[in-house]
Amino acid sequence: MWNMLWRWAKRRHQDKNSKTWIVRKYWQCEGSRNWVFSTKKNRLKLFSDTKIIRHISLKMDKNPYLDSEYFKLRKLKQKALKLSDWYKTRWNKLKDSLCA
């Protein structure tokens, strides 16, 4: 990834002879991390910041043709795991109102 970004930056600024200018423009230090690729508005998300989402195990005694309600609820739960925090609060309110 670093090599791809470096080649992109060099290609984008061909008129700049100084590699240190490119480094100062795109790579900054943030907290304890060095060489974080970012601009004034955006920062490249690091792979280590991505949460690992495990799948929900399937109950083997369920039949997709007979227990369709189970599979609909399972699919909704899978989608809910991928939601951001704002949507999760909305999801929980909706789920509570449906179950009540």
C-alpha distances in whole Angstrom, upper triangle without the diagonal:
4,5,5,6,9,10,11,12,14,15,16,19,20,23,22,23,21,18,19,20,16,15,18,17,14,13,16,17,18,21,20,16,15,12,12,10,14,16,20,20,17,14,11,12,10,10,13,15,16,19,20,23,25,28,31,33,36,40,41,45,43,44,42,45,48,45,43,43,41,39,39,38,36,33,34,33,30,29,30,27,25,26,26,28,30,31,31,34,36,35,37,40,40,40,43,45,45,46,49
4,5,5,6,9,10,11,12,14,15,17,18,21,19,20,18,15,16,17,13,12,15,15,12,10,13,15,17,19,18,14,13,9,10,9,12,15,19,20,17,14,11,13,11,12,15,16,18,21,22,25,28,31,34,36,39,43,44,48,47,48,46,49,51,49,47,47,45,42,42,41,39,37,37,36,33,32,33,30,27,29,28,30,32,33,33,36,38,37,39,42,42,43,45,47,47,48,51
4,5,5,6,9,10,11,12,14,15,16,20,18,18,17,14,16,17,13,13,16,16,13,13,16,18,20,23,22,18,16,12,13,12,15,17,21,22,19,17,14,16,15,15,18,20,21,24,25,28,31,33,37,39,41,45,46,50,49,49,47,50,53,50,49,49,47,44,44,44,41,39,39,38,35,34,35,33,30,32,31,33,35,36,36,39,41,40,42,45,45,46,48,50,50,51,54
4,5,5,6,9,10,11,12,14,15,19,18,19,18,15,17,18,14,14,17,16,13,14,17,19,21,24,23,19,18,14,14,12,14,16,20,20,18,16,13,15,15,15,18,20,20,24,25,27,30,32,35,38,40,44,45,48,47,48,45,48,51,49,47,47,45,42,42,42,39,37,37,37,33,32,34,31,28,30,29,32,33,34,35,38,39,38,41,43,43,44,46,48,48,49,52
4,5,5,6,9,10,10,12,14,17,16,17,16,13,15,15,11,11,14,12,9,10,14,16,18,21,21,17,15,12,11,8,11,13,16,17,14,13,10,13,13,15,18,19,19,23,25,27,30,32,36,38,41,45,46,50,48,49,46,49,52,49,47,47,46,43,42,42,40,37,37,37,34,32,33,31,28,29,28,30,32,32,34,36,37,37,40,42,42,43,46,47,47,49,51
4,5,5,6,9,10,11,12,15,14,14,13,10,12,12,9,9,12,12,9,10,14,16,19,22,21,18,15,11,12,10,12,14,18,19,17,15,13,16,16,18,20,21,22,26,28,31,33,36,39,42,44,48,49,53,52,52,50,53,55,53,51,51,49,46,46,46,43,41,41,40,37,36,37,35,31,32,31,33,35,36,37,40,41,41,43,45,46,46,49,51,51,52,55
4,5,5,6,8,10,10,14,13,14,14,11,14,14,11,12,15,14,12,13,17,20,22,26,25,21,19,15,16,13,15,16,20,21,19,18,16,19,19,20,23,24,25,28,30,32,35,37,41,43,45,49,50,54,52,53,50,53,56,54,51,52,50,47,46,47,44,42,42,41,38,37,38,36,33,34,33,35,37,37,39,42,42,43,45,47,47,48,51,52,52,54,57
4,6,5,6,9,10,13,13,15,15,13,15,14,11,12,15,13,11,13,17,20,22,25,25,22,19,16,15,12,13,14,18,18,16,16,14,17,18,19,22,23,24,27,29,31,34,36,40,42,44,48,50,53,51,51,49,52,54,52,50,50,48,45,45,45,43,40,40,40,37,35,36,34,31,32,31,33,34,35,37,39,40,40,43,45,45,46,49,50,50,52,54
4,5,5,6,8,11,10,12,12,10,12,10,7,9,11,9,8,10,14,18,20,23,24,20,18,14,14,11,12,12,15,17,15,15,14,17,18,20,23,23,25,28,30,33,36,38,41,44,46,50,52,55,54,54,51,54,57,54,52,52,50,48,47,47,45,42,42,41,38,37,38,36,32,33,31,34,35,36,37,40,41,41,44,46,46,47,49,51,51,53,55
4,5,5,6,9,8,9,10,8,11,10,7,10,13,11,11,13,17,20,22,26,26,23,20,16,17,14,15,15,19,20,19,19,18,21,21,23,26,27,28,32,33,36,39,41,45,47,49,53,55,58,56,57,54,57,60,57,55,55,54,51,50,50,48,45,45,45,42,40,41,39,36,37,35,37,39,39,41,44,44,45,47,49,50,51,53,55,55,57,59
4,6,5,9,10,11,13,12,15,14,11,13,16,14,13,16,19,23,25,29,29,25,23,19,19,16,17,17,20,21,20,20,19,22,23,24,27,28,29,33,34,36,39,41,45,47,49,53,54,58,56,56,53,56,59,57,54,54,53,50,49,49,47,45,45,45,41,40,41,39,36,37,35,38,39,39,41,44,44,45,47,49,49,50,53,54,55,56,59
4,6,9,9,12,13,12,15,13,10,13,15,12,12,15,18,22,24,27,28,25,22,19,18,15,15,14,17,18,17,18,17,21,22,24,27,27,28,32,34,36,39,41,44,47,49,53,54,58,56,56,53,56,58,56,54,54,52,50,48,49,47,44,44,44,41,39,40,38,35,35,34,36,37,38,40,42,42,43,46,47,47,49,51,53,53,55,57
4,5,6,9,10,10,12,10,8,11,13,11,11,14,18,21,24,27,28,25,22,19,19,16,16,15,17,19,19,19,19,23,24,26,29,29,30,34,36,39,42,44,47,50,52,56,58,61,59,59,57,59,62,60,57,57,56,53,52,52,50,47,47,47,44,42,43,41,38,38,36,38,39,40,42,44,45,46,48,50,50,51,54,55,56,58,60
4,5,7,10,10,13,12,10,14,15,14,15,17,21,24,27,30,31,28,25,21,22,19,19,18,21,23,22,23,22,26,27,29,31,32,33,37,39,41,44,46,50,52,54,58,60,63,61,61,59,61,64,62,59,59,58,55,54,54,52,49,49,49,46,44,45,44,40,41,39,42,42,43,45,48,48,49,51,53,53,55,57,58,59,61,63
4,6,9,11,13,11,11,15,16,14,16,19,22,25,28,31,32,29,26,23,23,21,21,19,21,24,24,24,24,28,29,32,34,34,36,39,42,44,47,49,53,55,57,61,63,66,64,65,62,65,67,65,62,62,61,58,57,57,55,52,52,52,49,47,48,47,43,43,41,44,44,45,47,49,50,51,53,55,55,57,59,60,61,63,65
4,6,8,10,8,8,11,12,11,14,16,19,22,25,28,29,26,23,20,21,18,19,18,20,22,22,23,23,26,27,30,32,32,34,38,40,43,46,48,52,54,57,60,62,65,64,64,62,65,67,65,62,62,60,58,57,56,55,52,52,51,48,46,47,45,42,42,40,42,43,44,46,48,49,50,52,54,55,56,58,60,60,62,64
4,6,9,8,9,12,13,14,15,17,20,23,26,29,29,27,23,20,22,20,21,20,22,25,25,25,25,28,29,31,33,34,36,39,41,44,47,49,53,55,58,62,63,67,65,66,63,66,69,66,64,64,62,60,59,59,56,54,54,53,50,49,49,47,44,44,43,44,45,47,49,51,52,53,55,57,57,58,61,62,63,64,67
4,5,5,7,9,10,11,13,14,17,20,23,26,26,24,20,17,19,18,19,18,20,24,23,23,23,26,26,29,31,31,34,37,39,42,45,48,52,54,57,60,62,66,64,65,63,66,68,65,63,63,61,59,58,57,55,53,53,52,49,47,48,46,43,43,41,43,44,45,47,49,50,51,53,55,56,57,59,61,61,63,65
4,5,5,6,9,10,11,11,14,17,20,23,23,20,17,14,16,15,16,17,19,22,21,20,20,23,23,25,27,28,30,34,36,39,42,45,48,51,53,57,59,62,61,62,59,63,65,62,60,60,58,55,55,54,52,50,50,49,46,44,45,43,40,40,38,40,41,43,44,46,48,48,50,52,53,54,56,58,59,60,62
4,5,5,6,8,10,10,12,14,18,21,21,18,15,13,15,14,15,16,18,21,20,19,20,23,23,25,27,27,30,33,36,39,42,45,48,51,54,57,59,62,61,62,60,63,65,63,60,60,58,56,55,54,52,50,50,48,46,44,45,42,39,40,37,39,40,42,43,45,47,48,49,51,52,53,55,57,58,59,61
4,5,5,6,9,10,12,15,18,21,22,20,16,14,15,14,14,14,15,19,19,18,19,22,23,26,27,28,30,34,36,39,42,45,48,51,54,57,59,63,61,62,60,63,65,62,60,59,58,55,54,54,52,50,49,48,45,44,44,42,39,39,37,38,39,41,42,44,45,47,48,50,51,52,54,56,57,59,61
4,5,5,6,8,11,14,17,21,21,18,15,12,13,11,12,12,14,17,16,16,16,20,20,23,25,25,27,31,33,36,39,42,45,48,50,54,56,59,58,59,56,59,61,59,57,56,55,52,51,51,49,46,46,45,42,41,41,39,36,36,34,36,37,38,40,42,43,44,46,48,49,50,52,54,54,56,58
4,5,6,5,8,11,14,17,18,15,11,9,10,9,11,11,14,17,16,14,15,18,18,21,22,23,25,29,31,34,37,40,43,46,49,52,54,58,56,57,55,59,60,58,56,55,53,51,50,49,47,45,45,44,41,40,40,37,35,35,33,34,35,37,38,40,42,43,44,47,48,48,51,52,53,54,57
4,6,6,7,10,13,16,17,15,12,10,11,10,10,10,12,15,15,14,15,19,19,22,23,23,26,30,32,35,39,41,45,47,50,54,56,59,58,59,57,60,62,59,57,56,54,52,51,50,48,46,45,44,42,40,40,38,35,35,32,34,35,37,38,40,41,43,44,46,47,48,50,52,53,54,56
4,6,8,12,14,18,19,16,14,11,11,9,8,8,9,13,13,12,14,17,18,22,23,23,25,29,32,34,38,40,43,46,49,53,55,58,56,57,55,58,60,57,55,54,53,50,49,48,47,44,43,43,40,38,38,37,34,33,31,32,33,35,37,38,39,41,43,44,45,47,49,50,51,53,55
4,7,10,12,16,17,14,12,9,8,6,5,6,9,11,10,10,10,14,15,18,20,20,22,25,28,31,34,37,40,43,45,49,51,54,53,54,51,55,56,54,51,51,49,47,46,45,43,41,40,39,37,35,35,33,30,30,28,29,30,32,34,36,37,38,40,42,43,44,46,47,48,50,52
4,7,10,13,14,11,8,5,5,5,6,8,11,13,12,10,10,13,13,16,18,18,20,24,26,29,33,36,39,42,45,48,50,53,52,53,51,54,56,53,51,50,49,47,46,45,43,41,40,39,36,35,35,33,30,30,28,29,30,32,33,35,37,38,39,41,43,43,45,47,48,49,51
4,6,10,11,9,7,5,5,7,7,9,10,13,12,10,11,13,14,17,18,17,20,24,26,30,33,36,39,42,45,48,51,54,52,54,52,55,57,54,52,51,49,47,46,45,43,41,40,39,37,35,35,32,30,30,27,28,29,32,33,34,36,37,38,40,42,43,44,46,48,49,50
4,6,7,6,4,6,6,9,10,12,13,15,14,11,13,14,13,17,16,16,20,23,25,29,32,35,38,41,44,47,50,53,52,53,52,55,56,53,52,50,48,47,46,44,42,41,40,38,36,35,34,32,30,29,27,27,29,31,32,33,36,37,38,40,41,42,43,46,47,48,50
4,6,5,7,8,7,10,10,12,13,14,13,10,12,12,12,16,15,14,17,20,23,26,29,33,35,38,42,45,47,50,49,51,49,53,54,51,49,47,45,44,43,41,39,38,37,35,33,32,31,29,27,26,24,24,26,28,29,30,32,33,34,36,38,39,40,42,44,44,46
4,6,8,11,10,13,13,16,16,17,16,13,15,14,14,17,15,14,18,20,23,26,29,33,35,38,42,44,47,50,49,51,50,53,54,51,49,48,46,44,44,41,40,39,37,35,34,33,31,29,27,27,24,24,26,29,29,30,32,33,34,36,38,39,40,42,44,44,46
4,7,10,10,14,15,18,19,20,18,15,16,15,14,16,14,14,18,20,23,26,29,32,35,38,41,44,47,50,49,51,50,53,54,51,50,48,46,45,44,42,40,39,38,36,34,34,32,30,28,28,26,26,28,31,30,32,34,35,35,38,40,40,41,44,45,45,47
4,7,7,11,12,16,17,18,16,13,13,13,11,13,12,13,16,19,21,25,28,31,34,37,40,43,45,49,48,50,48,52,53,50,48,47,45,43,43,41,39,38,37,35,33,32,31,29,27,27,25,25,28,30,30,31,34,34,35,38,39,40,41,44,45,45,47
4,6,9,11,14,16,18,16,13,13,14,12,15,14,15,18,21,24,27,30,34,37,39,42,46,48,51,50,52,50,54,55,52,51,50,48,46,45,44,41,40,40,38,35,35,34,31,29,30,27,28,30,32,33,34,37,37,38,41,42,43,44,47,48,48,50
4,6,9,12,15,16,14,11,11,12,11,14,15,15,18,22,24,27,30,33,37,39,42,46,48,51,50,52,50,53,55,52,50,49,47,45,45,44,41,40,39,38,35,34,34,31,29,29,27,28,30,32,33,35,37,37,39,41,42,43,45,47,48,49,51
4,6,10,12,13,11,8,7,9,9,12,13,13,16,19,22,25,28,31,34,37,40,43,46,49,48,49,47,50,52,49,47,46,44,42,42,40,38,37,36,34,32,31,31,28,26,26,24,25,27,29,29,31,33,34,35,37,39,39,41,43,44,45,47
4,7,10,11,9,6,6,9,9,13,14,14,16,20,23,25,29,31,35,37,40,44,46,49,48,49,47,50,52,49,47,46,44,42,41,40,38,36,36,34,32,30,30,28,25,26,24,25,27,28,29,32,33,34,36,38,39,39,42,43,44,45,48
4,7,8,6,4,6,9,11,15,16,15,17,21,24,26,30,32,35,38,41,45,47,50,48,49,47,50,52,49,47,46,44,42,41,40,38,36,35,34,32,30,30,28,25,25,22,24,25,27,28,30,31,32,34,36,37,38,40,42,43,44,46
4,5,5,6,9,12,14,18,20,18,20,24,27,29,32,35,38,41,44,47,49,52,50,51,49,52,54,51,48,47,46,44,42,42,40,38,37,36,34,32,32,30,27,26,24,25,26,28,30,31,32,33,36,37,38,39,41,43,44,46,47
4,6,8,11,14,17,20,22,20,22,25,28,30,34,36,39,43,45,48,51,54,52,53,50,53,55,52,49,48,47,45,43,42,41,39,37,37,35,33,32,31,28,27,24,25,25,27,29,30,32,33,35,36,38,39,41,42,44,45,47
4,7,10,13,16,19,21,18,20,23,26,28,32,34,36,40,42,46,48,51,49,50,47,50,51,49,46,45,44,42,40,39,38,36,34,34,32,29,29,28,25,24,21,22,22,24,26,27,28,30,32,33,34,36,38,39,40,42,44
4,7,9,12,16,17,15,17,20,23,25,28,31,33,37,39,43,45,48,46,47,44,47,49,46,43,42,41,39,37,37,35,33,32,31,29,27,26,25,22,21,19,20,21,22,24,26,27,28,30,32,33,34,36,38,39,40,42
4,6,9,12,14,12,14,17,20,23,26,29,32,35,38,41,44,46,45,46,44,47,48,45,43,42,40,38,37,36,34,32,31,30,28,26,26,24,21,21,18,20,21,23,24,26,27,28,30,32,33,34,36,38,39,40,42
4,6,9,12,10,12,15,18,21,24,27,30,33,35,39,41,44,43,44,41,45,46,43,41,40,39,37,36,35,33,31,30,29,27,25,25,23,20,20,18,20,22,23,24,27,28,28,30,32,33,34,36,38,39,40,42
4,7,8,7,8,12,15,17,20,23,26,29,32,35,38,41,39,41,38,42,43,40,38,37,36,34,33,32,30,28,27,26,23,22,22,20,17,17,15,17,19,20,21,24,25,26,27,30,31,31,33,35,36,37,39
4,5,5,7,11,13,16,20,22,26,28,31,35,37,40,39,40,39,42,44,41,39,38,36,34,34,32,30,28,28,26,24,23,23,20,18,19,17,19,22,23,23,26,27,27,29,31,32,32,35,37,37,38,41
4,5,6,9,11,14,17,19,23,25,28,32,34,37,36,38,36,39,41,38,37,36,34,32,31,30,28,26,26,25,22,21,22,19,16,18,17,19,22,23,23,26,27,27,28,31,32,31,34,36,36,37,40
4,5,8,10,13,16,19,22,25,28,31,34,37,36,38,37,40,41,38,37,36,34,32,32,30,28,27,27,24,22,22,22,18,17,19,17,19,22,23,22,25,27,26,27,31,32,31,33,36,36,36,39
4,6,9,12,16,19,22,25,28,31,34,37,36,37,36,39,40,37,36,35,32,31,30,29,26,25,25,23,20,20,19,16,15,16,14,15,18,19,19,21,24,23,24,27,29,28,30,33,33,34,36
4,6,9,13,16,19,21,25,28,30,33,32,34,32,36,37,34,32,31,29,27,27,26,23,22,21,19,17,17,16,13,11,13,12,14,17,18,17,20,22,21,23,26,26,26,28,31,31,31,34
4,6,10,13,16,18,22,25,27,30,29,31,30,33,34,31,30,29,26,25,25,23,20,20,19,17,15,15,14,11,10,12,11,13,16,16,15,18,20,19,20,23,24,23,26,28,28,29,31
4,6,10,13,15,19,22,24,27,27,28,27,31,32,29,28,27,24,23,23,21,19,18,18,16,13,14,14,10,10,13,14,15,19,18,17,20,22,20,21,24,25,24,26,29,28,28,31
4,7,9,12,15,19,21,24,23,25,24,27,28,25,24,23,21,19,19,18,15,14,15,12,9,11,11,7,8,11,13,14,18,16,15,18,20,17,18,22,22,21,23,26,25,25,28
4,7,9,12,15,18,21,20,22,22,25,26,23,22,22,19,17,18,17,13,14,15,12,9,12,12,9,10,14,16,17,21,19,17,20,22,19,19,23,23,21,24,26,25,25,28
4,6,9,12,15,18,17,19,18,22,22,20,19,19,16,14,15,14,10,11,12,10,7,11,12,9,11,14,17,19,22,19,17,21,22,19,19,23,22,20,23,25,24,23,27
4,6,9,12,15,14,16,16,19,20,17,16,16,12,11,13,11,8,9,11,8,7,11,11,10,12,15,18,19,22,20,17,20,21,18,18,21,21,18,20,23,21,20,24
4,7,9,12,12,14,14,18,18,16,16,16,12,12,14,13,9,12,14,11,10,14,15,13,16,19,22,23,26,23,21,24,25,21,21,24,24,21,23,26,24,22,26
4,6,9,8,11,11,15,15,12,13,14,10,9,12,12,9,11,14,12,12,15,16,16,18,21,24,25,28,25,23,25,26,22,22,25,24,21,23,26,23,22,26
4,6,6,9,11,14,13,11,13,13,9,10,13,13,10,13,16,14,14,18,19,18,21,23,27,28,30,27,25,27,27,23,23,26,25,21,24,26,23,21,25
4,5,8,10,13,13,12,14,15,12,12,16,16,13,16,19,17,17,21,22,22,24,27,30,31,33,30,28,31,31,27,27,30,28,25,27,29,26,25,28
4,7,10,12,11,10,13,14,11,12,16,16,14,17,20,19,19,23,24,24,26,28,32,33,35,32,29,32,32,28,27,30,28,25,27,29,26,24,27
4,7,9,8,6,9,10,8,9,12,13,12,14,17,16,17,20,21,22,24,26,30,31,32,29,27,29,29,25,25,28,26,22,25,26,23,21,25
4,5,5,5,8,10,9,9,12,14,13,15,17,18,18,21,23,23,25,27,31,33,34,30,29,31,30,27,27,29,27,24,26,27,24,23,27
4,6,5,6,9,8,7,10,12,11,12,15,16,16,18,21,22,23,25,29,31,32,28,27,29,28,25,26,28,25,22,25,26,23,22,26
4,6,6,10,10,10,12,14,14,15,18,19,20,21,23,25,26,28,32,34,34,31,30,32,30,27,28,30,27,24,27,27,24,23,27
4,6,9,9,10,12,14,15,16,18,19,20,22,24,25,27,29,33,34,35,31,30,32,30,27,27,29,26,23,26,26,22,22,25
4,6,6,7,9,10,11,13,15,16,17,19,21,22,24,26,29,30,31,28,26,28,27,23,24,25,23,20,22,23,19,18,22
4,5,5,6,9,10,11,13,14,15,17,19,20,22,23,27,28,29,25,24,26,25,21,22,24,21,18,21,21,18,18,21
4,5,5,6,9,10,11,12,14,16,17,19,21,22,25,26,26,23,22,23,22,18,19,20,17,15,17,18,14,14,17
4,6,5,6,9,10,11,12,14,15,17,19,21,24,25,26,22,21,23,22,18,18,20,18,15,17,19,15,14,18
4,5,5,6,9,10,10,12,14,16,17,19,23,24,25,22,20,23,22,18,19,21,19,16,19,20,17,17,21
4,5,5,6,9,10,11,12,15,16,17,21,22,23,19,18,20,19,15,17,18,16,13,17,17,14,15,18
4,5,5,6,9,10,10,13,15,16,19,20,21,17,16,18,17,13,14,16,13,11,14,15,12,12,16
4,5,5,6,9,10,11,13,15,18,20,21,18,16,19,18,14,15,18,16,13,16,18,15,15,19
4,5,5,6,9,10,12,13,17,19,20,16,15,18,17,14,15,18,16,14,17,19,16,17,20
4,5,5,6,9,10,11,15,16,17,13,12,15,14,10,12,14,12,10,14,15,13,14,18
4,5,5,6,9,10,14,15,16,13,11,14,14,10,11,14,13,10,14,16,14,14,18
4,5,5,7,9,13,15,17,14,12,16,16,12,14,17,16,14,17,19,18,18,21
4,5,6,7,11,13,14,11,10,14,13,10,13,16,14,13,17,18,17,18,21
4,5,5,9,10,11,8,7,10,10,7,9,12,11,11,14,16,15,16,19
4,6,8,10,12,10,8,12,13,10,11,15,15,14,16,19,18,19,22
4,7,10,12,10,9,13,13,11,14,17,16,16,19,21,20,21,24
4,7,8,6,6,10,10,9,11,14,14,14,17,19,19,20,23
4,6,5,6,9,10,10,12,14,15,16,18,20,21,22,24
4,5,5,6,9,10,11,13,14,15,17,19,20,21,23
4,5,6,7,9,10,11,13,15,16,17,19,20,22
4,5,5,6,9,10,10,12,14,15,16,18,20
4,5,5,6,9,10,10,12,14,15,16,18
4,5,5,6,9,10,11,12,14,15,17
4,6,5,6,9,10,11,12,14,16
4,5,5,6,9,10,10,12,14
4,5,5,6,9,10,10,12
4,5,5,6,9,10,11
4,5,5,6,9,10
4,5,5,6,9
4,5,5,6
4,6,5
4,6
4
